[in-house]
């Protein structure tokens, strides 16, 4: 007996013309898995990486110690939040260990077009509680 090769094809509309909902199951499950992956990496992975690497990268660039208390990121609204940002006075000076610049909270709201241009497109930048220490040398 020969088997019909069409028996393993994707389900087609039945005789009444209605659509088989099982055909939508795989794309819907794939989309849900994709959203979960974006959520886990965005809400948990990105803040851990930023909190670990940002102070050392910015500190090396400025030649000063940089401290960061917390980081938050929402991948669905493209909003990043940095809490307790402090840039310290240079080592070896009389004010070493004190914050030269501190900001309680920085909120950056990027736009989705940032992904297409491969460059940050910021729609809003909020600084809360900025403090700058100015020392006059006479």
DORO-757605 format. One record per residue (C-alpha): residue in one letter; z, y, x; chain. Coordinates in pm, 1 decimal. Layout:
# DORO-757605
+---+----------+----------+----------+---+
| r |        w |        v |        u | c |
+---+----------+----------+----------+---+
| A |        Z |        Y |        X | A |
...
+---+----------+----------+----------+---+
END
This chain:
# DORO-757605
+---+----------+----------+----------+---+
| r |        w |        v |        u | c |
+---+----------+----------+----------+---+
| X |      0.0 |      0.0 |      0.0 | A |
| X |    -81.8 |    344.3 |    118.1 | A |
| X |    153.6 |    631.7 |     70.4 | A |
| X |     31.2 |    959.6 |    -62.8 | A |
| X |     57.9 |   1225.6 |    213.1 | A |
| X |    132.2 |   1490.8 |    -49.1 | A |
| X |    460.5 |   1322.2 |   -144.1 | A |
| X |    647.7 |   1489.7 |    144.9 | A |
| X |    509.8 |   1838.9 |     80.9 | A |
| X |    731.0 |   2123.2 |    -35.7 | A |
| X |    823.1 |   2115.2 |   -402.4 | A |
| X |    573.1 |   2293.5 |   -622.0 | A |
| X |    619.6 |   2447.0 |   -961.8 | A |
| X |    651.0 |   2179.8 |  -1226.7 | A |
| X |    412.0 |   2135.8 |  -1515.5 | A |
| X |    573.3 |   2418.5 |  -1712.2 | A |
| X |    512.7 |   2662.7 |  -1427.3 | A |
| X |    880.7 |   2720.0 |  -1341.3 | A |
| X |    981.3 |   2757.4 |   -978.7 | A |
| X |   1208.6 |   2509.7 |   -800.7 | A |
| X |   1516.7 |   2704.7 |   -680.4 | A |
| X |   1575.3 |   2459.8 |   -395.2 | A |
| X |   1290.6 |   2627.6 |   -205.8 | A |
| X |   1500.4 |   2942.7 |   -173.3 | A |
| X |   1809.1 |   2763.1 |    -41.8 | A |
| X |   1706.6 |   2745.3 |    326.5 | A |
| X |   1611.2 |   3114.7 |    365.5 | A |
| X |   1926.2 |   3225.0 |    179.9 | A |
| X |   2150.0 |   3004.3 |    396.7 | A |
| X |   1973.2 |   3132.3 |    709.7 | A |
| X |   2024.5 |   3493.7 |    603.4 | A |
| X |   2394.6 |   3434.2 |    528.3 | A |
| X |   2442.8 |   3269.1 |    869.9 | A |
| X |   2266.2 |   3564.6 |   1034.3 | A |
| X |   2494.6 |   3814.1 |    853.8 | A |
| X |   2803.6 |   3616.1 |    954.3 | A |
| X |   2687.7 |   3608.8 |   1315.9 | A |
| X |   2624.7 |   3985.8 |   1316.7 | A |
| X |   2965.8 |   4044.4 |   1157.4 | A |
| X |   3157.5 |   3826.8 |   1403.9 | A |
| X |   2979.9 |   3967.9 |   1709.7 | A |
| X |   2999.7 |   4325.2 |   1580.2 | A |
| X |   3357.4 |   4333.2 |   1454.5 | A |
| X |   3510.7 |   4118.3 |   1730.2 | A |
| X |   3272.5 |   4068.4 |   2026.3 | A |
| X |   3148.7 |   4423.4 |   2080.5 | A |
| X |   3494.9 |   4587.4 |   2074.3 | A |
| X |   3631.5 |   4335.5 |   2325.0 | A |
| X |   3341.4 |   4397.8 |   2563.6 | A |
| X |   3364.8 |   4775.8 |   2529.1 | A |
| X |   3740.8 |   4778.0 |   2579.4 | A |
| X |   3706.2 |   4564.4 |   2890.7 | A |
| X |   3403.9 |   4726.5 |   3058.6 | A |
| X |   3391.0 |   5092.0 |   2944.3 | A |
| X |   3700.4 |   5216.4 |   3135.0 | A |
| X |   3584.2 |   5062.8 |   3462.6 | A |
| X |   3222.6 |   5182.1 |   3429.1 | A |
| X |   3317.3 |   5538.7 |   3330.3 | A |
| X |   3600.4 |   5541.0 |   3586.6 | A |
| X |   3362.6 |   5440.9 |   3866.3 | A |
| X |   3115.0 |   5706.1 |   3756.0 | A |
| X |   3377.4 |   5983.9 |   3743.3 | A |
| X |   3587.2 |   5865.1 |   4034.7 | A |
| X |   3899.1 |   5876.7 |   3816.0 | A |
| X |   4108.2 |   5630.1 |   3623.0 | A |
| X |   4008.7 |   5597.2 |   3256.8 | A |
| X |   4231.5 |   5442.8 |   2990.2 | A |
| X |   4138.8 |   5329.4 |   2640.4 | A |
| X |   4389.3 |   5216.0 |   2374.9 | A |
| X |   4157.4 |   5064.5 |   2115.9 | A |
| X |   3799.8 |   5012.5 |   2007.0 | A |
| X |   3649.1 |   4946.2 |   1665.6 | A |
| X |   3290.1 |   4882.4 |   1565.1 | A |
| X |   3126.8 |   4825.3 |   1227.4 | A |
| X |   2779.9 |   4672.9 |   1276.1 | A |
| X |   2679.9 |   4730.5 |    914.4 | A |
| X |   2744.8 |   5106.6 |    915.5 | A |
| X |   2668.3 |   5146.2 |   1289.2 | A |
| X |   3001.2 |   5325.4 |   1342.2 | A |
| X |   3202.7 |   5302.1 |   1664.7 | A |
| X |   3557.7 |   5426.3 |   1708.0 | A |
| X |   3744.9 |   5479.1 |   2035.5 | A |
| X |   4120.2 |   5539.6 |   2016.4 | A |
| X |   4343.0 |   5683.9 |   2286.7 | A |
| X |   4080.7 |   5784.2 |   2543.7 | A |
| X |   4235.9 |   5931.9 |   2858.8 | A |
| X |   4074.6 |   6046.7 |   3182.2 | A |
| X |   4341.4 |   6084.5 |   3448.1 | A |
| X |   4378.1 |   6336.5 |   3729.5 | A |
| X |   4234.5 |   6223.3 |   4063.0 | A |
| X |   4457.1 |   6006.7 |   4281.7 | A |
| X |   4630.2 |   6180.7 |   4571.4 | A |
| X |   4676.9 |   6513.6 |   4396.7 | A |
| X |   5006.5 |   6659.5 |   4284.5 | A |
| X |   4921.7 |   6582.4 |   3919.4 | A |
| X |   4805.8 |   6224.1 |   3981.1 | A |
| X |   4876.6 |   5993.6 |   3691.1 | A |
| X |   4861.4 |   6269.1 |   3428.8 | A |
| X |   4577.5 |   6292.6 |   3179.4 | A |
| X |   4324.6 |   6563.3 |   3262.3 | A |
| X |   4140.5 |   6495.9 |   2935.8 | A |
| X |   4256.2 |   6298.0 |   2637.0 | A |
| X |   4120.8 |   6240.3 |   2289.8 | A |
| X |   4319.4 |   6066.8 |   2017.0 | A |
| X |   4011.7 |   5937.0 |   1835.0 | A |
| X |   3635.2 |   5950.7 |   1885.3 | A |
| X |   3409.3 |   5835.2 |   1602.9 | A |
| X |   3036.3 |   5793.7 |   1663.6 | A |
| X |   2810.7 |   5725.8 |   1366.5 | A |
| X |   2471.8 |   5603.3 |   1486.0 | A |
| X |   2162.0 |   5560.3 |   1274.3 | A |
| X |   1966.4 |   5241.4 |   1220.7 | A |
| X |   1668.9 |   5404.5 |   1391.7 | A |
| X |   1862.8 |   5358.5 |   1718.0 | A |
| X |   1749.0 |   4996.3 |   1711.5 | A |
| X |   1382.4 |   5090.2 |   1678.6 | A |
| X |   1380.1 |   5366.1 |   1941.5 | A |
| X |   1602.8 |   5163.9 |   2179.3 | A |
| X |   1802.1 |   5481.2 |   2236.5 | A |
| X |   2110.6 |   5617.5 |   2063.3 | A |
| X |   2035.7 |   5830.2 |   1760.1 | A |
| X |   2368.7 |   5979.6 |   1653.5 | A |
| X |   2409.0 |   6130.6 |   1308.0 | A |
| X |   2775.3 |   6230.8 |   1350.8 | A |
| X |   3023.6 |   6264.5 |   1634.6 | A |
| X |   3388.5 |   6335.4 |   1553.9 | A |
| X |   3659.1 |   6420.0 |   1807.4 | A |
| X |   4018.0 |   6418.1 |   1681.9 | A |
| X |   4303.7 |   6550.5 |   1891.3 | A |
| X |   4122.9 |   6660.7 |   2207.4 | A |
| X |   4346.4 |   6784.5 |   2488.6 | A |
| X |   4224.0 |   6930.2 |   2814.6 | A |
| X |   4458.4 |   7009.9 |   3102.3 | A |
| X |   4345.5 |   7313.6 |   3298.9 | A |
| X |   4505.0 |   7382.3 |   3634.9 | A |
| X |   4454.7 |   7715.3 |   3800.9 | A |
| X |   4440.1 |   7699.8 |   4178.4 | A |
| X |   4527.3 |   8029.5 |   4342.1 | A |
+---+----------+----------+----------+---+
END
